[in-house]
Amino acid sequence: NMLGAVAIPMQIKLSNSPKFNAAFKRYDSIALKGLESEVAIDLSGDGKGDLNRLSTLRQKLLADVPEDARDIVDRLIEFIQRSDDLAVGRIRPYELADKWNEPRKKVLETCLRATRIGLLDFQWNLLCPLCRGPQHSSSSLKDIESDVHCETCKIDFTVNFDRFVELTFRPNAAVRRVEIAEFCVGSPTRTPHVVAQQLLPAGEVRTLNLPLEVGNYRLRALELQVSQSVTVTSDGETDASVVLDANGVAGDQLILAQRSQLTIRNETDSEQLLILERMTWSDQATTAAEVTALQTFRDLFSSEALRPGEQISVGTLTVLFTDLRNSTKLYREIGDATAFGRVMSHFDVLKKAIASHDGAIVKTIGDAVMAVFRCPADGVEAMLEVQELLASPPDGGMPLALKAGLHTGPCIAVTLNDRLDYFGSTVNMAARLEGLSSGLDVILSQTAFEDPKVQDLLLMEGYSADRFEMSLKGFEDENVELWRVRRNSGTQASSGAVR
């Protein structure tokens, strides 16, 4: 009404505007000085936290982590105590690690241990592949469903551990209560992958000046189906154009320079929001595929598993199977009790080596072990180290030969015997390869062998690889190309040998 038309602008001008101006100036001053302390939260005075409990849990965490992670504990405690709600409401371990210049794995493991003792809580966030906003958050893998709908993007998508499930942390409510407000889905905090977006009325033409990094991008309209691939290279086009029609972005793939002009023409009958976004997944996202392949996570949270019957892709994993050679003969020659002790000791050696190379044991089956790694080279190094240790035990005991096979490929995560497990053709192939090992070498599939880090490893002094082909049970329709990788004994070659 007339009174509101006069009063509201006056209120904004005389009351709200000066407060906004003062807040922005103070924020600018803090940002320019880089002083986090000026926005510190005093938990002792606002009733939101328990400093005594925080101090007690700090001591407990210090006693639980390795000595080289104690500085990380103090930094984490300070971060929980002094950062604002927005910062601590969604703690990303890799982001903190990069900020603190600490190893990512070490910060992640510290956060996992902090969760175990009650300092932090973790949450699994299901992220939309388009807007990448959390569509659902849960405190357990049991609550994750494979099919999710994003209301903002109007799409259904299937969850993938490797891309769409991120693990984040927040303080336990008994330590600090956090109040999180939901911000606009288009804000930079929620959409760091979006490098440009433009709202174009029907029939409008607009030219954008784009400073881009080398890599792959996607150009799409929010309400339309068809998107266009964009590749940015150092020698790409400096001037290009695209047309929006009723289906989406029309035209061939764009190859742009790092600094280029892009002209956009909207030939639809309605206003369109055009979005240019990076295709690479956030480098600082701690994905479920990485976490569940970490030995520390499996040790601390062995009950974390999917609901029975649920199957979720985990992307590409390296699957390892091992087994002791002639273990039946071992029991017969040295007796059940002594042989059992040697087998248990070999499990300890295996677990330590696998964990130190960023892998995790999934399960043991008699004398055999199934484990997973994110990188094939880590699995190769771990197994060659274990084979050397078992072949020449430092305690002078009976030497053991450990057969090992590795295959890299897509896997499906399931719950089996109340634990997170994997199945699929990748697992089946890895299980077949272990039986081909002599106990002093590791059998690699072609996909594992072709990994760039494996190739770099084999170029190092003292490594060799021999190629062979054979038919495997369950894969009889083709001869499978395989590689036998070993460390050379005696006099080492000057460089790795591949035959």
N, C-alpha and C positions, 0 to 999 in steps of 0.2 A: 504494500500500500504506500501511500504518499509519505507517511511517517518513516517507514523503513527505508524508502529510497533516499531520504535525507540523512537519517540517523546512522545507517550502516557505513556509508562512505566516511562520515565524520569520525566514527569510532575507529575505523581502520587507519585514518590519517593521523588522528591525535593520540590514540592509545597503542594500537598494535604496531604501527610502522616504526616508531622510535625503538621499541623493544627488539623488533627484528633487526634493525640497523645495528644496535648495540651488540646483539648476539653474533651477527655476521662479522663485525669488526674484531670481536674477541676471538672468534674461530680463525679468522685470517692471521691474527697475531700469533696464535698458538701454532698454526700450520707453518708459518714462516720461520719460527724459532725451532720447530721440531721438538717441542717440549710435551711429552706425554704426561708428565707429572701434574701439569696444570689442570688436566681433566681427570685426575685420579679419583677413584671411588673410595671413600672412607667407610669400610665395612663396619668399623667399630661404632659409628655414630648413627647410621641410617636404619638399623634394625634389619638389614637384608642379609647379614652373614654372621658367622660364628668364628671369630678369630682364634679362639682357643682350640676349636676342633680343627681349624686349618693348620695350626701349628703342630698339633698331634699327628695329623695325617702326613705332614711334611716329614717328620722324623721317621714315620713308618715307611714312607716311600723311599727315603734316603737309604734305609736299611735293606730295601728290596731290589734296588737297581744296581748295576755294575758301578764300580768306582768312577769310571770315565763318564758317567751320565749324571753325576751329582750336580754339576753346574746347570744342567738342563732342568733338574728338579727345582732349583732355586728360581730359575727364570720362569718356570711354569707357575710356581706359587705366586710370584710377584705379578705375573700376568693375570691370574685369577683374581688377585686382591685389588689391583689397581686399574684394570681396563674397564671400559663401559660395557653396558649390557649387550650392545650390538656386536662387540668384539668377542665376548666370551660366550655368547649364545650359540655360536656356530664355530667352534674351534677347529681349524684345519691344520693337522700336524705338519704337512709338507710346507704350508705357507709360513708357519712359525719357524720351521727348520731353515728355510731360505732366509728369513728375516734375521735369525740369530746366527746364521752361518754355521750351522751344525748339521751332521749327517741326518738325512731324512729318516732312515730306519731307526736310528737311536731315539729321535723325538717321538716317532710313532710308538715304539715299544714302551717308552716312558709313559705316554698317554694311556696305553693299554694297561700297564701296571697300576697307574693312578685310578683307573676305572675299577680294577679288581679290589682295591682297598677302600673304595667309596669316596674318593676325592672327586672323580669325574663320572659322568654317565655318557655312554655313547648312543648314537642314533644312526640308523640306516636311512638315508634320504634317497627316494626314487625320483630321478631327474628326467624331465621331459627332453627328448632329443632335439626339439626345436628351440623352445624358450629356455631350456635347461633349469627351470625353476623347480623346487621340490614339490611334487604332487602328493607325496605321502611320506611321513616319517614314522619310524617304529623303533622300539628299543630292542627288538629281537628279530633274527632272520625268520623265525616262525610266522611272523606277521606279514611277510612280503608275499605279494601275489604276482604272478608272471604277467598278467594283462592289466594295463593301467590306462586311464583316460585323462587327458589334459584338457580342462575346460577352456583355458585361455587360447590354446592353439586349435581346439576342436579336432583333436586326433586321438586315436587309440594306438598304443605302442606296447611292444613286448619287452619286458625287462631283461637286461643283459648285465651280468656282474662286472664285465670289463668296461662298460661305458655308462650305464644308467643307474648304478647304485654306489653312492659315496658314503663313507663313514666319517662322521664328524663327532665332536665331543662338546659337552657343556658341564659347568660345575654341578655337583650333586646339590640338591636343594637344601640339605642339612649344612652345607658349607656356605653357599651363597644362592639366594633366590634371584633368578634372572627374569626380567620382564621384556619380552621381545614384541615390538610392533611390526606389522606386516607392511612392507613398502611396495610401491608400484612395481608391477612385474617388469616394466621396461627400464627400471633404473640400472645404472652401471654396475651396482653391487650384485644385482640378480642376473645380469646378462653380460658378463665380461667378454664373451665371444663375439658379440655384435660390434662391428667396427663402424657401421654407418646405417642410418635408417631415415627415410624420407616419406612424408605424407604428400601424395600427389593427387590433386583434384582431377576429375575426368577431363581428358584432352590436354592436360598440361605437359610441357616439356621442361626438363630441368637438367643442368650440368653440374656434376659433382667433381671437386678436386680431391683425389684420394691419395693420401700417403699410406702405403701398405707394406707389410713385411712379406718376404718370399714365402710361398706356401699355397695351400688349396683353400678356396672359399666357396660359398654358395650364395647365389642371388635369388631371392624369393619374395613373393608378395604374401602377406599374412593370410588373406582370404582366398587365394588361388592355389591350384594343385601343382602346377609345373614349375620347377626351379631350374636354374642354370648354373653349371659349374664354371668357376673362375679360377684360373691358375695365375699366380703372380711370380714372374721371373725377372732377372736383371735385364733381359733383352726383349721384354714383352712390348705390346703396343702402348703408346702414350696417349692415344685418342681412340675411343670406342663408343658404341651406342647400343642400346637395347630397347625393345618394345614390349610393353605389357598388353596382352590381349585377353580374351575371355578365359583362356586356359591358364595363363601364367606368363612367365618370362620367355619370350620367343627368341630364337636365334641359335647360332652355333656356340660352342664353348669359347669363352673369352680367355685370352692370354694377355695379361696386362703387365705393364712395367710397375716398378715400386712407386713411382710418382706418375699418375695418369689422370686424364679427364674422362669421365663416363657420363654420356648423355642418355637420359631416360625419358621415354615418351609413353604416357598412359593413354592407350587407345580403347580402354574399357569405358563402360557407361557410368562408373561410380568411382568414388575416391578410393585410392589404394595405398596401403602402407608397405613400402619396399624396404627389405632388410638385406644387408650384406654381412655375412657372418663367417668366422673362421671355422674350418671343418675339423681341425685338430682338437681333441678333447683337452680339457684344462689340465695343464701339466702339474698343477698343484692339488688335483683331486686324488684323494686316497680311495681307490676303488675297492669294491668288495672282492674282486678277483685277486688283487694284491694282498689284501689283509688275510683272506682265508688260506692263502698259500704261504703264510708266515708261521714258523714254528711257535713263536711266542704266543700268538693268538690262539692256536690250537691247544697249547698247554694251559693257558689261563681260562679259556672259554670253550672247553670241550663240549659243552651242552648246546652251543650255538649251532643250530641246524635248521633246514627248511621244514615246513610242515610236511607230513607224510604224503607222498604222491605228487608233490610239487617238483617241477623240473625247470631249471633256469640255466641258460647258456652262460659260461664263464669266459668265452672268447678263447684265445690261444694259450695253452699251457704246455709245459714240458713234463711228461709223465715218466717216472723212473720205477723200474721193478728190479729188485735184487734177490738173490738167494745164495746160501752157502753151498759150495760144491762138495759133494760126497759127505753131507752131514749125517746120513744114516750110518756110513762107515765110521764116522767120528764117534757116534754114540756106542757102537759095538767095540771099538778099540780102547777107548779110555773110560768107559762106564757112563751111565746115565747122569749121575750127579755132576761129575767133572765136565762132561760135554754140555750139560745144561748151563753151567756157570760160564763156559766159554761163549755159548750162544748169547746169553744175556749181556756179556761184556761187549760182544760185537754190536749189539743193538745200541749200547751207549756210545761207541765210537761212531756209528752211523749217524745217530741223532745229532751229535755234536758237529760233525762235518756238514751235514745237511743244513742245520740251522745257521752255521757260520757262512754258508754260501746262499743265504736268503731263500732256503727251501723249507718244506715242512713234510713230516711223515704223516700220511693219511691213515695207514693201518698196517698191522703186521699179520701175516698168515703163516703160522708155524715159524720156520726160519726165514721166511721171505718178508720183504718190506715193499710197500707202495708209497712213493713220495711224489711231490710236485714241486716244480720250479717255474718262475716266470721267465727265466733265461736259460737256454740249453747249455751255454758255456759254464754256468754255475754248477749244473748237474755233472758235467764231464769232469771238471776240476775236483769236485767233492768226491766222486767215485774213485778217481785215480789216486787221490790222497788216502782214502780208506783202504783200497787194495794194497797199497804199499805198507800201511800200518799193520794190517792183518797178516800180511806175508812175512813181516819181520817184527813181531811183537816186542815192545821195549822191555817187557817183563821176562823175556826169554821163554815164553810159553809156546805151545804148539802153534805153528803157522796155519792160517786159514786162507782159503781162496774164495773170493766173493764175486759171483757172476752179476753183471749189470747190463741193462738195456734201456735206452732212452728214445722216446719218440715225441715230436712236437706237433700239435694240431688242436682243433677245437674240441672242447669238452662240455659235458652237461653236468651241473651240480645237482645232487639228490641227497636225500637222507636215507642212510642205511645203518641199521643197528644203532639208531639214535645218534649217529654222528654224520657230519658232513662228508660226503663221498663224491666220487666222479665216475661217470661211465661214458661209453661211446666207442667208436672205432679207434680213436687215438689210444684209449686205455687198452683195448684188446691188442693192438699192434705192439705196444710197449711190453705187454706181458709175454708176447711171443719172442721178442728180441732177447730177453734175459737168458733164455735157455741156450742161446748161441754163443754166449761168452765163455771164455776159458777160465775166468776167475782172475786173470791178470790184464784184462782189457775191457773196454766198454763198447757195446754194439750200438751204433747210431743209425737211425733212419735217415733217408735223404733229406727230409725237411729239417731235421735237427742239425745235420752236417752242414747244410747250406746257410745256417744262421751266420751273419757277419762276425759276431764275437767268437763263435766256434772257429771260423776261418782264421781269425787273428791269433787265437790260442794255438792252432796247429802250425802256425809259422814260427812259433817260439822254439828255442833250442830244446831238444830232448823229447819232442812229441812226434808220433808217426800215425798215419792212417792208411789202411788198406781197403780197397773197394772189392765187394763181391755181390753176387746176385743169387737169390734162391726163392723158392716158393714156400710160403708160410701157411700153416693151418688156419683156415678161415679166410685166407686171401689167395686161394689156389688159382684164380683166374689170371694171375700175372706173376712174373718174376719180380720180386721186390729188390730194389737197389739199396744196399746196406754198406756200412763202414765200420771197420774194426780199429778202434783208437786205443793207443797205449803210450806209455812212457818208455823210452828206450832205456834198457839196462846197460850197465858197464860204461864203455866209452860213448859219450853223447855226441850226436851229430851236431854240426855247426848250425843247422837250421832244421825246422820241421820237415818231415818227408810225407808226401801224399802220393799214393800209388793207386 
